[in-house]
Amino acid sequence: MVSRIVVIGAGMAGARLARQLAPSATTRPFAVTVLGEEPHAPYNRVLLAEVLAGRYGPDVIALPPVPGGPGTVRRGVRAERIDRGTRTVHCADGSAVPYDRLVLATGSNPVLPPLRGITGRLPDGVHPFRTLDDCLALAAAVRAGTRAVVVGGGLLGVSAARALAERGADVVVTHQGPDLMDRHLDPAAGALVRRHLEELGVEVHTECRARGLRHVGGRVTGVELADGFVLGAECVVLACGVRPRTGLAADAGLRVRQGIVVDDELRTSDPYVHAIGDCAEHAGTVYGLATPALEQADVLASLLAADAAAGGAGAPAVIPAAGAVTAADARPQPATSTGTGGGITAAPAEDSLHGTPAHPSPPSPAGPARARYTGTRALTRLTLGGTGSFDVAAFGEPSPQPGDDVVQLADATRGAYRKVIVRNDRLVGGVLLGDLATVGDLARTWEGDEALPPTPLLHLLTHDGGS
């Protein structure tokens, strides 16, 4: 019997899952339908800044196609409602898509800050920077000498500012925090990122809050700061982070906190519905990064294949009833922020967290140990290519706690900076800028949570043993 898998979202996580479930040499009993709201084929969102800078065309960042017929990936189709009782997804085009398993890969939305001058639609010339259409609209609006203001100096804002500068725009960055990329970097590293942008002609203002937008005739003319000063602007980029897209899940009665709550098998509070990627919250964490999204897709593909082999077409493994404690719930769940700046959200009261289960769960299939998603120790990496390329990598905690060991090397002439934080013979954080030759070994040690060898800590940051 063929199992109908419907994936809402054609981003990196949804497309990866669909490719993993596609028929291959070993035919899998799945009929996969991907509902993608954007009109484009699935693409690599990580490379949008390269498209904005003009280094890549949109076709270059396209992901490998999802095998299957013309209806496998339905572009430009927005899912409007999930009927869990009939296991059907209702779409804005009037179609209804039945499922045996539903996967929510709805991603995240850009955060629009509460600026004066934003009432309903954005004024002309004001752009979010999240989708390929956002990127193409920005590229069409910017020419040499265009006065562009980027609101937000995090990972996304720095990428956008660098790309706009490469297009010849006169760029100003305003950032409310004390340092650029302060969610990922320490002050010293943030200062080097600032220097890099300033060498490209970018004007940077930190500890500077944007209060409103000025516009005339519906077109933006400036950004008003909290002190009343107005930065003239022909183009404004809002790069203030993202929030998980949870509205569809919440309307369907699924359990939602900051993201759509899932357990170690990426199941929501409905055993026939899963969530992966930027919209999913696992063990209190919404990652908002590419690597965890792809790992979740791989784990879920393995689980769906195992269920299909052991339990028939659509039979999920057992999930606790609403109100029970799941594997994810059993861990401490402090309020956490996403990797891309979605903010910090405290968990609501426990009795408001559980959706209503639409179906009882069959027993778990017997057999070998099932795959589990146990979290990702993600490394954030930003490559600012082009002339004067500049690489940034960060993982874990950017600042030490009392009693931690810190190793730090800096070369102001070359704009290089390397720092790692060690606690109880384990790496707990690191920041590397400029020369990333050592990042591979450090990343493997960090991701594997391995004990460090009994050698001088300086060896972690050098190629020659510290000599």
N, C-alpha and C positions, 0 to 999 in steps of 0.2 A: 504494500500500500504506500502511495506517495504522500509524504508529509508536506503540507503547504506552509512555507516559511515566508512571512511578510516582514520586511525591514523598513521601518519609517526613518528615512535619512540616508542620503547617498554621499555622505562625507567619507573621511578616511576609514572610520571604524565600520560603518555600514557596508562600504564597498569591499573592504577586506573580508568581512564575514561572508558576503555573497560569493566572493571568489573562492573561499575555502569550502563552501558548500556546493560549488558547481560540479556537475558530472565530470569524472576524470576516467583514468584507466579502470579504477574501481568505482563502478556506478553507485552513486549514493541516492537514496530514495527521497529526494527533495525537489519540490517545485518552488523556486525562490522568486519573489517579487520584491523589488526595491522601489520605494516611493520617494522620489527626490524632488524637493520643492524648487530647487534651482533649475534653470533651463539647460545648464551645461552638463556634460559628462563628468563623472566624479574626478576630482583633481586634488593635488597635494596642497593643502592650505598653508603649509609651512613655507612654501616658496612664493607666496603672494608678493612679498616685498621685492623679490627678484623681477617679477612681472612689472611692478610699479616703477622700478628703476630702469626698465627697458632692456634688461639683460636677457630675459626669457619672454617668449610669446606664450599665450594661453595654452597652445597645444603642447608645449614642452612640459608643463606641469600636470598634464592629464595622467591619471592613474591607469594601470593596465586594465583593459576592458573586462567587464564581468561576462563570462561565457553564458550562453543561452540565447533564446530567441529575442525578437524585438520587444516583447513585453516584459522582459526580465527587469530592466531598469526603466521606469516610467519617469521621464524628466518633466519638470514643471507641474507636478501634481502635489497638491498640499493636502495632507491628512487633516480632517477637521474633527473627527469624533471616533472614539473606540467604543464599540458595543461589546462588552466582555461577556454578556449573556449569550449572544449568538456568535461570538468570536468573529466579528466583522469590523473592518476599518472603513469608515465613510469619508469620502474625499470631496474636495471643493468642486470638482468637475462633475459631480453627481454619481460617480461610480462607487460601488461597494465591493470591497476586497475581502473575501473570507480567509481565515487563517486557522492553522492548527497550533502554530507557535508564532507569537508576535515579538519582534525585537525593536525596541525604541533606541534609535541612534540619532536623536534629534539635535544633538550638539548644544550650542550655546548662542546667546544673543549678545550683541555689544551693549555695554552699559551706557546709557545716555545720561550724562550728569544733569542735575537740576539747575540748569542755566536760565537766567532771564532771557526772554526772547525766543524760547522754544515753546511753541503752543501748537500741539498737534503735529503737523509735518515740519520737517527741518527746512530752514530757509535755503534757497539756492546757494550753492557754494559750500555747504556744510556736509561733510561726508563721514560716515562710520568707515571702519577699515576691517571688515570681517570676511567678505565674500569676494568672489571673482568679479561680480558686477560692481561692487564698491571700488575695487582696484581699477577696473577699466574706466569707470566714471572719473576717478581721480586723475588717471593718466591723461584723459581727454581734456580735463580742466586746467592742467598745469603746463606751463610753458616756461621758457627761460625768463627769469625776472618776476614770475608770479610771487606775490607775497602770501606765504602759507604759514598758518599757525597750527601747530600740533598740540592739542590739549591732552596731556598725559605723557610722562617720561618713563614708563615701564618698558617691558620687553617689546610690546607692540608699537608704542610711540617712538622708541629709538629706531626700530626697523623702518617705520614710515618716514621719519625725519631724514634718515640716511638716504633712503630711496628718492625722496623729493629733492634733496640737495643734488643728487646725481643727475636729476632731470633739469637742473639749472634754476630751481626755485630759490627764492630768498626765504629761508625757513627759520621760524622761531618755535622753540619748545617751551611750554609752561608746565611745570610739575609741582604738585602740592607738597610732595615729600622733600626731605633735606637733600637727597642724592638721587641721581638717575638709577633706575632699576633697583631701587632699594628693597624690593621684595626678595630679590635674588642675590644682591651683591652687598659687600660691606662698603663703608664710606670711601676707602682708598680706591677700590675698584670702580666705584661709581664716578669718582673724580677722573679716572683715566678714560672712562667712556665719554664723559663730558668733554675732556680735552680732545678726544678723537673727533667728536661732532664739531667742536669749535674750529678745529683745523680744516674742516670741510666748509666753513662759513656759516654754520648753524649757530644761531643765538639761543642761549639756554638760560632759562629763569627757573630756579628751584625755590622751594618754600613760597610758592606763588600760586594762589588759588584763582582760577577763572570764575567770575561771578555771573557773566552774562554775555550774550551776543548782541552786537549792533547790526541792524540791517535796514536797508532802504529799498522800498518797492519789492520786498520779498527776497532780496539778495543780500548776503552777508557783507558787511563792511569792516567789521572789527570784533575783537574779543575784549570785553571789559574785565579788568582784574579787580580783586577784592579791595585794593587801595584806590580804586577809581581810575587808574591809568588804562588807556585804551590802546591795544595793539592793532594797528591797521591790518586788514586781512582781505584778500580776494578769495581765499580758500581756507577752510578750517577742517582739520581732521580730528575727530573725537576718538581717542585711543585710551579710554578709561577703564579697560578691563571688560570682562564678559560675565554673564550669568547663565547657568544651565537652563535649557529650555524644558520646563517641567509642566507647562500648562495642559498639554494633552493628557499627560499621566494623571495630574491632579483632577482634571475634569472626569476622568474615568474611575476615580476613587482609589487609585493606587497610592501607596505610601510614599510621601515626599517630605524631605527635610530641605536641605540646601539643594540637593539633587534628588533623583529618583532612587530610593533606597534599594540596594540589591545585596544578596548574600554571596557566599563564596562560589556559587554556581551562576552568578549574575542574574538570579531570579528576583523579580519584584514580589510584592505581596500577593500577586496572582501567579500561580505556578505555570501558567501558559504564556506569561509575558516576561520578557527579559529586557535589560537595559545595559548599554555599553557606551563607552566614550565620554565626551564632555558632559552629558546629561546625567550620568550615573554617579551615585554616591555609594562607595564601598567602605565599610568600617569607619564611617565618619569623615571620609575624605573624598572630595571631588578634585580630580587631578588636573583636568583642563590642559593636558599635554598629549602629544601624538603617541609617544611610546606606550604609556599605559592603555590608551585606546586600542592600539593594535594588539597588545598582549591580551586584553579582554576579548577581542574578536576571535583570536586564536583559541583561547580556552573555551569560549562558547561554542565554536565550531566543533571542537572535540566532544563536548558534552552532548550536543544535538545529535552528532553521529552515533555516539554510544547509546543514547536513548532510542534512536531509530532502530539500531541493531538489536537491542535487548528488549525493548518494550513496545515495539510497533510504531506506527506513523507519528502520532502526536503525543505519546505518553511521557510526561515529564517525571523526573524523580520527585520524591516526597519533599514537601515544604511545610514548615510549621504553620498552623492556623494563625489567623490574626490574633495578636496579643501575646504570642509565644516569643521566646528569645531565640533569635537566629545566631548562626556562627558569627556574622558581622556584628550583631548587637552585643555579643559577649565580650568584645574588646572595649577598652576605654574609648569614648567618642567625644573628645573635646571639640568645640567649634573650630573649624579649620577654614583656610582660604584656598581658592583654586590656584593652580599654577600660573594662571594668566590674569590674575587680579580681580577675581569675582567678588572679593570682599569677605567679611567674616560674618557668619550667621549662627546664632545660638540655636540649639535643637529645641523644638517646641515640646510641650508636655507629652509624655509617653502615650497617653490615651488618645492623642490626636494624630498619631503617626501611622496607624494601620488602616489600609484600605479594606474594603469588604471583599472577601474571596468570592469569585463568581462560580468556581467549580471545586469539588473535592479533588484531592491529589491521589493518584495511584501510588502503590508502593514503589520504593526504589528498585531499579533493576539490579539483579545479581550480576556478579562478574568481577573483573579486575578493578583495581582502585580507579576511581573517577578523577578527571582533571579538576583542579580547584584554582580559583584566582585568589591569591593570598596578598595581593598588593604589589606595587611597583616602587622600587627605590629609583625614582626618575632623575636623570641628569638633564638640566636645561642647557641648551647650546644655541648660540646665536652667531651666525657667520655674516659679517658685514662685508660683502664682496666688493668687487670693482677696484678702482684706484685706491691704494692705501688700505687694502683689506685688513680687517680687524676681527679676531675671533674671541668669543666669550663663552666660558663654560662654568656652570655652578651646580652644586648639589648639596643637599642637606642644609645644615644650619650655617648661615654666613658669618655669625659672630660667636665667639667662645663663651662658655660659662666658667665660673670660678673653678679652678682645678684642672681645666683642660690644658693640653699641650698644643702649642701653635707653632707652625713652621711657615715662615714668610720670606719670599724673595721678590725683590722689585728692581727693575731696570728702567729708570725714568727716561733714559735716552732712547731706548727702543720701545717704550710704552708697554713693557711687559710686566706682569704681576702674577705671582703664584702664592697661594696660601692654602694650607690644609689645617683642619682642627681634629685632634685625636683625643678620644676619651676612653679610658680603660682598654687600651690596645686596639681600638676600633676607630676607623674614620667616621666622623659624624658630620663633616662638612668640608667644603672646599670651594675656592674661587680661582679661576685661571683666566688671564687675559693676554692677548698677543700671541705668545708662543705656547701652543697647545700640544707640543710633542709628547708630554707626559700624561695627557688626559686619558688615553686608552687604558693604561695600567691602573690609574686611580679610579676610573669609572668601574672597571671590573671588580676592584677591591671593594668599592662602595656598594655596588649593586649586589655583590655576593655576601656582604656583611662579614667579610673575612677578618680574622685576627692578623695584625701586622707582624711581619718578621722582626726578630730581635736585632735590627740594624739601626744605625742613627736615622732619625726622622728626616734628616736632610736628603736622604736617598730618595724619598718620595717625590722630590721636585727637581731632581737633576738627572742628567744622562751619564754623568761621569762619577757617580758615587759621592758627589759633594766636594770633589777636589777642585 
